[in-house]
Amino acid sequence: MEIEINVILAALDGNEDALLAILKYYNRYINSFAYEEYIDELGNARVRLDPDTKQQLQEKLLKALQKFDIDRAIKE
């Protein structure tokens, strides 16, 4: 499944539903980079999703979206 060009165009125009659709599309990918290891109260190594890291990655994605070259995408 790919993100349709009309969703990207809507996101570039600030459409909230389109922006959320893009974040949803990349959610699993972003999560894969947002996990952190920690030691719990019993001394066991654990892994958890770091919400701050996830938010930073989402913000970077949305910022990168603003640089999206729509003309190049349409040609391909």
Secondary structure, 3 states (H helix, E strand, C coil): CCCCHHHHHHHHCCCHHHHHHHHHHCHHHHHHHCEEEEECCCCCEEEEECHHHHHHHHHHHHHHHCCCCHHHHHHC
